[in-house]
Structure formats: structure tokens, C-alpha cells
């Protein structure tokens, strides 16, 4: 159920930016929101620092930098 909720928020972001005439294939909207949730999860797993996340969150979103994804979630790179 939680993943359905997160997906609904991502769709809402796509609709919002599409309605404003902005491209939905950029790193705004859906991407920034989902990376913010990933950043939060990385903090819960103690693979990212809360201070970094909360400092960036003061601007509304705190996306996990894409370069940090392999370090934060090594399970995603199982070498397949």
C-alpha cells in the first residue's frame, strides 16, 4: 500500500508540471520527489546523513544525489 501511495504522489507531480507546460522528463517533479523518499530511506538505514537531508529539505525537496545511490543502496547493484 505504501508503494501505491508513493506512486500516486509521483503521478501528481507529473500532472502538475505537465499542466504548467514543463517537461516531465527532467529531474523536477516525479524524480525529485522519489529521490527525496530514497534519501529519507538511506538516512533510516544510516547510509546517509540526516543533516545533509534536512539541510536540503529546507528548499522543499531533498533528492539523494544520483552519484550516492550505489553507496546508499548496494543491494541494487548485485553484479548481474
C-alpha positions in Angstrom: 0.0 0.0 0.0 2.9 2.4 0.8 4.3 2.0 -2.7 0.9 2.8 -4.2 0.8 6.0 -2.2 4.3 7.0 -3.3 3.4 6.2 -6.9 0.3 8.4 -6.6 2.4 11.3 -5.3 4.8 10.8 -8.3 1.8 10.9 -10.7 0.5 14.0 -9.1 3.9 15.7 -9.7 3.9 14.7 -13.3 0.4 16.1 -13.8 1.3 19.4 -12.0 4.4 20.0 -14.1 2.7 18.9 -17.4 -0.2 21.3 -16.7 2.3 24.1 -16.1 3.8 23.3 -19.5 7.1 21.9 -18.2 8.6 18.7 -19.4 8.1 15.7 -17.2 11.3 14.1 -18.4 13.5 16.3 -16.4 14.8 16.0 -12.8 11.9 18.1 -11.5 8.6 16.7 -10.1 8.5 12.9 -10.0 12.2 12.4 -10.0 13.0 14.9 -7.2 10.2 13.5 -5.1 11.1 9.9 -5.5 14.8 10.7 -4.8 13.7 12.6 -1.7 12.0 9.4 -0.4 15.1 7.5 -1.3 17.2 10.0 0.7 14.9 9.5 3.7 15.2 5.7 3.4 19.0 6.0 3.2 19.0 8.1 6.4 16.9 5.5 8.1 19.4 2.8 7.0 22.2 5.0 8.3 23.7 5.2 4.8 23.2 8.9 4.5 23.4 11.8 7.0 20.3 13.4 8.4 22.0 16.8 8.4 22.5 16.7 4.7 19.0 15.6 4.0 17.4 18.1 6.3 19.6 21.0 5.1 18.5 20.4 1.5 14.9 19.8 2.6 14.6 23.4 3.6 14.1 24.1 -0.1 11.1 21.7 -0.3 12.8 18.6 -1.6 16.0 16.8 -0.7 16.8 14.4 -3.5 19.5 11.8 -2.9 22.3 12.7 -5.3 22.4 10.1 -8.1 26.1 9.6 -7.5 25.3 8.4 -4.0 22.7 5.8 -4.9 25.2 2.9 -5.3 26.6 3.6 -1.9 23.3 4.1 -0.2 21.7 1.0 -1.8 24.4 -1.5 -2.7 21.7 -4.2 -2.9 20.5 -2.6 -6.2 23.9 -3.4 -7.8 24.1 -7.2 -7.2 26.5 -7.6 -10.2 24.0 -9.2 -12.6 
